[in-house]
Amino acid sequence: MLSIESVEEVRVSTHRGNDDLLSAGLGLRGLVGAPAAFAVPVAPTPAELRRRAIQSNWKGIADLGPLGGFGTVYGSVPDVPGREFMAFARHAGAKASHRVLVQVPDAFDRAKRCLVVTASPGTRGIYGSIAVAGAWGLPRGCAVAYTDKGAGSGYFDSADGSGVALDGTRAKAGEVPLEFEPAGMTAEAGIAVKHAHSGDNPEADWGRHVLQAARFGLAMLDEAFPEEAPFTPANTRIIATGLSNGGGAVLRAAGEDTEGMLAAVVALAPNIYVEGYGRPFYDYATEAAIFLPAALAAPAFDGLPFARVAGAQPPAWALRSAALRAHGRLSAILPAAQGEEALALLRASGWHDEALAVGASSASLDLWRAVTVAYASAYLRRPCGDMPCGYAYRPQHTGGMAGPVDAMIRAAWWADGSGTPPGAGIVLAGGSDFSMDPTLPGNLCLRDLWTGQGVDAQRLREAVSTTAAALPREDLPAFVVHGAQDGLIPVAFSSDPYVKWLRAAGRSPVYWKVPHAQHFDAFLAFPDFGDRHVPLLPFGHAALDRAWAHVAEGRALPEDAAVRDTRPRGPGALSAAALALPGA
């Protein structure tokens, strides 16, 4: 079952009582609360790290706020006792290992064998998809197999030569196997991150990661229930689901599933690219990083969250406009006209106004730059200490000097990190100058790696081409669920062209384009922002319900136009009427 990939030692742990599979005993109230504490902050136990990792990944994906409706209108966090099977795995030819996990509930339904396989969203760690796949599958008696798809928060610190062990604790290189242990690093190289510095371009293998996690899941079910073995795709229904990069990963797996392992696929807001259709993420993300801050100075964005602060434009928008004119990228003279010019450029390249309006949040939080730095390093297979455009990840020392606080922050990296710095005590250094718009030079450099003609630009485009999706088999039920107002992965560049491509090739995907939904459910807790949107997660769970009803009970697949009645939440709490989930 695992012949083409090697799996190292499997760590088996039992989670019952006040330490279950779905919330590590925190329940909904605990998930919403303050970060789970460590008894000894510089030396948290594996159980403490696991609890905090589960909590931080729930809070990073789902809207658990008092107005968001989780636990009342949709969703729940029941106690799910069971076992976990965790391992480091390695693909043939890969330089770095990756982490896989299988959660097997005690109430696993042996009569209707079900395995949900999922990949982490973004570059999150192994529990990144627990709110998507775990929350749906575990209470239904399904086992859930997770993969970090070659990313995750197993950060390696060159200063002390430490990384993350299988149990989440930190250890020195050579003591125990580490999640990521780059070779040849100097003590001054900074922080090494698996996605950016593994040398493997993990995105090229997203589909392979998902299929390997499915095989690992079947093998661990054999271990969990030897009297019921073997577990195979013929007797165990395997549903693949994921959000964002995880959604792209399961669609990639659908195209690479030559053995017919998958029974259905449900992709939420997928980062998916089809050659000749749409645009790859690196292309439109580097474009947005440069021009969207300038475009936000246009009057079209007056009154929108993140685009205005207390009704006024942040100075950064006018500074970006002026800097782009100085670089010859804009020709207008006055700030408002420069904003209109930048907006026209983005519209001409395919951006829709709905995506641009919500994309203001990514621009305000500097997400475009943070994400594309890591992608560029991964595509060019650069090691830590030699990232493109002069970037580096460095510790953020309190007061500019290392001290006891650094040890506490480092100890929690595996639980608190998102897989893409900055954050959790790590800064994104370099790629800047001392101008009034210091981040523009680095953004221009990253963009030139896509549009330029140099050796690195050619290598980067070739790497991106290896991430294109392949066509899934004709009879595979596929759901694509995407927010119509997604500002990070706009439907116009991803799901729209992907679905169009499938249908042109004779496939019949179910496509729910959800009105008033955007990319980050967790952002709905921001004032005013949540008033204008609805969460995407409940629609993903509804799609999983329908996919399961189809493969397990033979019910017909639903139609596309099942979510037309969804409307903004408004200033009050989310209601079932506003959500207007598709009927059964």
Secondary structure as GFF3:
##gff-version 3
##sequence-region A 1 584
A	DSSP	beta_strand	5	7	.	.	.	ID=ss1
A	DSSP	beta_strand	11	15	.	.	.	ID=ss2
A	DSSP	alpha_helix	27	32	.	.	.	ID=ss3
A	DSSP	alpha_helix	46	61	.	.	.	ID=ss4
A	DSSP	beta_strand	82	91	.	.	.	ID=ss5
A	DSSP	beta_strand	98	105	.	.	.	ID=ss6
A	DSSP	beta_strand	114	119	.	.	.	ID=ss7
A	DSSP	pi_helix	130	134	.	.	.	ID=ss8
A	DSSP	alpha_helix	135	137	.	.	.	ID=ss9
A	DSSP	three_ten_helix	138	140	.	.	.	ID=ss10
A	DSSP	beta_strand	143	147	.	.	.	ID=ss11
A	DSSP	beta_strand	156	157	.	.	.	ID=ss12
A	DSSP	beta_strand	162	164	.	.	.	ID=ss13
A	DSSP	beta_strand	170	172	.	.	.	ID=ss14
A	DSSP	beta_strand	191	192	.	.	.	ID=ss15
A	DSSP	alpha_helix	194	197	.	.	.	ID=ss16
A	DSSP	three_ten_helix	202	205	.	.	.	ID=ss17
A	DSSP	alpha_helix	206	224	.	.	.	ID=ss18
A	DSSP	three_ten_helix	226	228	.	.	.	ID=ss19
A	DSSP	beta_strand	237	243	.	.	.	ID=ss20
A	DSSP	alpha_helix	245	256	.	.	.	ID=ss21
A	DSSP	beta_strand	264	268	.	.	.	ID=ss22
A	DSSP	alpha_helix	281	295	.	.	.	ID=ss23
A	DSSP	three_ten_helix	299	301	.	.	.	ID=ss24
A	DSSP	alpha_helix	315	326	.	.	.	ID=ss25
A	DSSP	alpha_helix	335	348	.	.	.	ID=ss26
A	DSSP	alpha_helix	353	364	.	.	.	ID=ss27
A	DSSP	alpha_helix	367	379	.	.	.	ID=ss28
A	DSSP	three_ten_helix	388	390	.	.	.	ID=ss29
A	DSSP	beta_strand	392	395	.	.	.	ID=ss30
A	DSSP	three_ten_helix	398	400	.	.	.	ID=ss31
A	DSSP	alpha_helix	404	411	.	.	.	ID=ss32
A	DSSP	alpha_helix	413	416	.	.	.	ID=ss33
A	DSSP	beta_strand	426	429	.	.	.	ID=ss34
A	DSSP	alpha_helix	440	451	.	.	.	ID=ss35
A	DSSP	alpha_helix	455	465	.	.	.	ID=ss36
A	DSSP	beta_strand	478	483	.	.	.	ID=ss37
A	DSSP	alpha_helix	495	504	.	.	.	ID=ss38
A	DSSP	beta_strand	510	514	.	.	.	ID=ss39
A	DSSP	three_ten_helix	521	525	.	.	.	ID=ss40
A	DSSP	three_ten_helix	530	532	.	.	.	ID=ss41
A	DSSP	alpha_helix	537	553	.	.	.	ID=ss42
A	DSSP	alpha_helix	576	579	.	.	.	ID=ss43
###
